[in-house]
């Protein structure tokens, strides 16, 4: 279900995924807030043609969709898979997306900016994601004229994105830091270093399943490589802290930790009804157990994929029918049990 | 402690801003704090930014001024937190740049430059890179290569 999450990449025990997003706008067009419908249609066509018919040295194959042609459930599944943003799904008339068939690349059209290139990867791999999104950027630019200023760089609709237009983010699983109430402290410290901390599903969402996303706050002044270097360094600091607390928990509170992990595993294996939030919390405990060798025979990467599969719309996508919350909670328990017993 | 703003009332609102390691503390009374829209509890980057703009210039000063190209007014921008077109940056430039520097910590782009619309900055940077190559070619005594690089640099300088 999550094709791009393939267990590769560095620090995979803690870093789930990396993402680079580049914001670009076209010269001679107003920004989406002031854009006329006909102009928006023209942009959709132009961006589509530059990617799909472009002289591309990028090997993946791409498919273009207009937002209005994607059914509501599928649209939300794309959000849950981190391929598009909620803001894009609101652009029913003017929005569009180009997806690579391996789902690592998505190009959002007419969201907050005319073009947003996004590249996802498993583990800590920001450098690779930057290289590849920059290549796609070059391919698009062969046919498009970008709005760019010598002083302030790539022009974006919101001044918080100008300059590089780049947001580099890393999603991390931090159960030990959370368990010892240190996650907030560390993340607050990180935020003072110019790094934004968010929950898994973007701005304004709270953390679920001990998953945290960190990204660069500033986009102007430092080069893309320097921004990435900074995020890499901060990520490694957090990774090392998380690892050392995991170890000390294993040494000092082994029984309590094993109890927590195995009880969580027990509930996931036998529950008949379960909410998204509870499931994510318990899966987080089980993941910690796998990485510390308390539970064997389950692949942690499969559990990361499972987290997407048990989100509200993904469940309805699997069952191919609309389900109310209660019915989803029952189906969710079933999906989890199946996954765990197939291991 | 008295309010930093009016100097009359007791300061009850204390604000610490840390921007790129530079810490500033402000102590305000409730009345004066109201004037600062950055204390809005529903925090978002956009409203934070728009709030800063408000602080810097005061709303009345900008009211009614619109962008020459798309007609976006300042009020509209504070509401949306987003501009209407790339010209907005020019239209609001004098007021905007100090705020951009404040929030981004920098005011000059040093990253990637687009090939087509990057203008001369791309050529300038390419020349700079070639100069580095030339220098190392000379150091390694690769004179044939160095001569080629020198010609290339001269050729590119004509484009400036």
Interface residues (C-beta under 8 A of the other chain):
Chain A: X25 X27 X29 X30 X31 X33 X34 X112 X134 X137 X138 X141 X145 X146 X147 X148 X149 X150 X151 X152 X153 X154 X155 X157 X158 X159 X160 X162 X163 X164 X166 X192 X194 X203 X204 X218 X219 X220 X221 X222 X223 X224 X227
Chain B: X18 X20 X21 X44 X45 X46 X49 X69 X70 X71 X72 X80 X81 X82 X83 X84 X85 X86 X89 X96 X99 X100 X103 X104 X105 X106 X107 X108 X109 X110 X111 X112 X113 X114 X115 X116 X117 X118 X119 X120 X121
